[in-house]
Each structure stands twice: as C-alpha cells, then as structure tokens.
Amino acid sequence: MFGNILITGGTGSFGKALLNYLIKTKYKKKIIIFSRDELKQHEIKKKYMNYSNLRFFLGDIRDYERLEYAIKEVDTVVHAAALKQVDTAEYNPFEFVKTNILGSENIIKAALQSNVKKVVALSTDKASSPINLYGATKLCADKLFSSANIYKGKKDIKFSIVRYGNVFGSRGSVFQIFQKQSKNSKYFQLTHKNMTRFNISLQDSVKLVVWSLKNMIGGEIFVPKLKSYNLVDLAKAINPNKPIKFIGIRPGEKIHEEMISFDEFKNTYDLGNYYSYINPIVTKSNKFYKKKFKIVKNNFSLNSYNCDRLSISELKKIIISNS
C-alpha cells in the first residue's frame, strides 16, 4: 500500500509499535529501521529474525549523507526521530536544534532528492503555543514539513504532520515514572495539583499515522480527538494509598497542554475522528478541505483542560490493559 517504508527513530516506542503493526498485517514491501541505537536494532533483529523484508540502518538524521543513502528506493517516510525531554532541552538547546530542526531539514532534502511519495512527521502537543525549547523546535519542524509542499515544485511528493499528546506507557512517560514511584518511593512526586495531559495509546498513534498516510493531501496537521486526565487522578488510579507531594513546575512545563490553539481555528476542519489544521499558504489542501469539510466553530481551541476528562475508574482500566 505504501511501498518501501523508512521509519526514522525506528527503535523508539512508536517505531517499534508501527513495525509490529506492519508485520502483523504481513506487509510485503521493505521496512527500513533508521536509528542511532545499535543495541535496540540488535534486539529487534532477534525478535523478527524470520521476517525477510526488514532492513536496518545505523545512523543519525543529523548526518545528511547517511540519510540520503538510507532513503534510496524508499516510497514512504515516517519521521519519528527526535529529542523529546522537556527539561533536558532547556539545558541542551543546541542539541535539540540540531536534531529536531536541522535533522528534519535533512529528511525533507533527502526526500526531495529521491523518489519518495509521502512523508508523515510526528509532532507533539508541546508544539502548539510552545513555552519550552522542545516545543519550539517541534513547531519549527512542523512548519518545515508543511512548507515543503510549496517548494517541492512539480515533484510528486506530499508532506504532512500528525500531532498528538502523551502516549500512555511509552518510554519515559508519566505512567512509567509513577509506577516506579509507587514501588520505590514514599510518595508520588507531582509538579502541580491541577496539571492535565492528553492521553493516547501506542496502538491509536499507529492507527493515526496509517490513516494519515492514506488520506493526506499535503501540508496539513492531523490531530486526533483525545480525552485527557488529571495527573492526581492517574496517581490515585495507580495507588490510592500513597501520599502525593507537590514539588513545583519544572523549567518549560505547562499546567495544561494544547493541540490546537485559539489562533488556529480559522484554518481547522472537523474530519470526524480527527481535526486537520491547514497551512493557509498551501493552496491545494486549502481548496480540498474547504470543499469537503466544515470548519470548526468560532473561537475553538483544543487543550487538555477543556476536553473530556478520563475518570479514575477509566484510568484503572487503561492501566490494567498496559500491565
């Protein structure tokens, strides 16, 4: 369906989930894992040693020449590689710029110099109205991928973005942190009593990317309709008997996350299970969405405070399914 697929950051939580999905569907074309992590590539090789269509490239998206070599004969790129830790970004800004912005530029340049037809880049809720460096670098990356649809010329290639919130149970997620604190600490450490976060499962993030690859016009940011949760409720769902200590907001941290800002509603369309935010200067997608879909209501925004909230009992069910 998508031809040969290259997954950057393919040894991360999302990359492994997408790979698992493709193998379960008995995908016939090449699946190329591109990442810096030699050990994790080795572990994936052992797990799928009987899958003949799997290829591995050890490399960094900062290295254009390596990326250019890996992207040969690729039809579809799913770009998941990024540096992601909010507090780490504040103390290592140059490293985040090199990977999240300049690395994204390399993806675009390499795709334009090859026969790639579709590129979907993974974004984050922190890219909407960013207050931290991580979010700012991802916003820049979003803009790069969206605008690539303008300067591609007549080349038959599309660039789109998917933006979603915290993946439940992924590496370094708040759920994993709370699980460790529940076992090893005297109390849960929370930064603010009112803090909320969007919630999406790894499986749903994969479904979103696959759906986007099937439906992309080019230049849009696809946003799923998600529920959120209060972090206090998550802690109570994990262990209601453990006390909670509030330690203060970390550098660059928001109380509530956002996926579509108030200023973006004029270019946001309701697709049913998803929203699509359109870059107003990408003419083709603007014409398509205006013809096919309704724009959201005036003064619309989507943040983890104003959307439907998961209850403690719902969170307990999610925890059980992730155990």
N, C-alpha and C positions, 0 to 999 in steps of 0.2 A: 504493500500500500504506500509506504513512504520511501521505498528503495533502501539503499545502504544508509544506515544511521550512525552518526558520530555523536557520542554523549560526552561533553566536557564535564570534568568533575564527576566522572562516571563511577568512582569508588565511594562517593558520599552516600548519604541516606537516600536521597531522591534517585540518584543514578542507579543504585542497586535495586530500588523498587521498580524503576522503569525497565531495567534489564530483566528482572524477574517476570514482569508483565509480558514483555515481548517473547520470552522463552516459553511461557505458559500458553501463549497464543500460537506457538510453533512458527515463529517468524522465520521466513525463508532467506531473506537478504542478510548482508553483513551487518553486525552490530559492533561498533568500534568504541572501546572504552579508552578515553584520554584522561590521564590524571598524573599527579606527581607522586602518588603513594605506591611504592614498589611492593610493600608487604600486602596491602589490600588487593592489589592486582593479582598477586600470587594466590591469595585466598579465594578470589573469585574464579581464577583458572581451575583450582582444585575442585570447587563446587560444581562448575559446569564443564568439566573436562571432556564430556561426551558431546558437547554442543559444538559442531564443526564450524559454524558461521561467526563465531566470536573472535574478535581481534583486540589486541592491546597495544596502546602507545603510551610509553612513559614520557611525560613532557609537561611543560608549563605553558599556559596561554600567554604568558609574557614573552615567550620565545616564538616570534612570528615564523621563522624558517621551519621549526619543528611542526608548528600548527599547519603550515602550508603543505608540508609533506603528508601529514595525517589526513588532511581533508580531500586528498585526491580520490576520485571515484565515489565521493560521498554525495548523496542526494538530499539528505535532511540532517540538520544540526539541531540538537537540543543542548542549549548552553546553560549548564548548571554550576559551573566552576565559579567560586567566589570566596573571598574572605568575609566572614559574617559576624564575628563577635563585636557587639556594640562598644563595650568598654575597651577592648583591645585596640579598636580603630582609633580611639581618642589619643592613645599613646604611641600609635604606629601609623600615622596618617599617610606617609609616603608609600608604605607597603600596600595599603588599601587602594590608593590611587593607581599604582602600577598594575595591580591585578584586576580590580573591578572596573576601571575606566580604560586604561591602556590595553589591558587584556581583551576587553570587549571590542575595542577598535581593531585589534588583530583578528578576532573572529570575523568581523564584518569584511575586512580587507581580504582575508583568505577566502571567504565565501564568494566574494565578487570576482576573484581571480580563478575560480573553479567552476564546476557545473552544478553546484548546489542549487536546489529549487526552493527550499523552505528552511527558515531559521526561526526557532522559538527560543527566546531568552527568559530565564526565570528571574523574576523580580521579588519584591518584598513589600509588605505594608509600610515598612520604615522609609520607603522611597516617596511616600505621599507626605507633603509638607514636612520634609526632614528637619530634625533639630540636631542630629548627630552625624558624624562623618561617614559612617557606614551607609546610612540612608541617603546622604548626599551623593556618594559615589554610585549607588544603585540608581538614583534618579538620573544622573548623568548617563549611565549605561542605557537606561530606558530611552532617553532622548536620542542616543546614538543609533540604537536599533530601529526606532521609529523613523527617524530622518533618513536612514539608509534606503528607504523606499523611494526617496526623491532622487538621490544621486546615483541610483543603480542604472539610470538611463533606460535603454530598451531591453536590458537583460531580464530574462525570465526567472526572477527570484523574488521571494516575499520574506519580509522580516516582521515578526510580531513578538509581543511580550505577554507573559502571564504573571499576574500579581496576586499573591495570597498571603495569609497570616501564618502564625506559628504552627508547625507540623507536630502533632501530638506524638510524643515518644521518640522523635528523631534525636540524633546525637547532639548533646548539649542543650536539649530542650528543658524548659522549666519543670516538666513532669519528671524527667530523669534526675534533675537536681533535687526535687522534693522527695523522690523515692530514696535517694541516698541519705538525705537529712532525716527522713522518717526512721531509717535503720541505725544511723550512726551519730545523730546529734540529739541534744537535749530538747531542741525546739526547731521549728521551721523558721527560716530567715526570709522575711518578705520586705521589700523596699517601701511599699505604701499600701495602706489598708484598702484603698479604692481602685487599685490597679486592675485593669482588664486586658484580655488578649483575645484575638480571633483564634478559632480552632479549625484545623483541617487535618484529616488523616493522610498518611502517605499514599494510600490507595486512591483517595479522592484527588490528590495533587497530580497523580499519574493520569487519572481519567481526564482532568482538566487539560493537561498538555496534549494528550492524544486527541481530545475533542478540538482543541485549538488548531492542531496540525491539519485536521480535516476541514475546518471552517474558516481559516484565516484568509483575510483579503490582503492584509499588509498594512502595517502602521498602527494597529490597534493594540490596546492593553486589555486583555481579558481578565475579569475579576469575578470570582465565584461569590455566590450569596451564602455567607457563612454565619454561624452563631458565634458568640463569644462566651467567655467565662470570667468570673472574678477570681483572682489568684487565691484569695482567702478561701473561697469555696472549693478550689482544687485541693488545697492543703487539708481541709476538713474531709474531703472525699477520700483522700489517701489515708489519713489517720486523724479521726476526730478527737482523740485524747491527747494529742501532742500540742503543747502550747506554741504560740506564734510570737516571734519577736520582730518588730519593725525596725529596720536598720537604716532607712533613708534611701532616697533615689540615687542611683549610680550616675556617673557622668554620661550624658547623652540619652538617658532613658526617659520615655514618656509614660504618663499615667494611663492614657488610652492610646491605642494605635488607630491608624486611619488607612483606608484603601482607596477611597475616592474623596477628594477634598471638596469643600463648598464651591471653590472656584472652577471646578471641572464639570459641574452638572450640565452646562450648556452643550457639552460635546460627549455626553454619556448616554448610551442606549440600553434599554432593558431587553435582554435576549431570552428571558425565561429563567433558566437556572443560573445565568451569568449576566454580568454587565460588560459592556465594551466601551472603553474610553478612546475616542478617536483624536488623533493628532490633526488639528484643523488645517494644517498645510499639506496633508496627504490627500490629494483631490479624489483619487479613485475610491478609497474607503469611505470618504465623506459622502459621495454620491450613492454608494451602495447602501449604507446604513440609513440614510435619510429616506430612501425608497422602501426599505424592507422593515424597519423597526421604529418604535416610538421612543422619543427622547424622554428621559426621566423628568419628574416634576420639578418645578422651580425650587431653588434653594435646597436641593437634595445634597446629602453627603452620606458617606458610609464610614462609620468608625465603630470601635469595639464598645463604645458607651451607648450608642443609640440603636444598636441592632438587637435581635432576640438573644437572650442570655440562657446558657445551659444551667440547669439546676444541679444541686449536689447529687441527687439520685441519678441524673443523666450522666454526670461525670464519673460516677462509680461504675456505670455500665461500660463506659469508654475505657476506664482503667482495667476492668476485667478482660475486655477484648484485646488489650495490649499487654496482658501478662503472659 
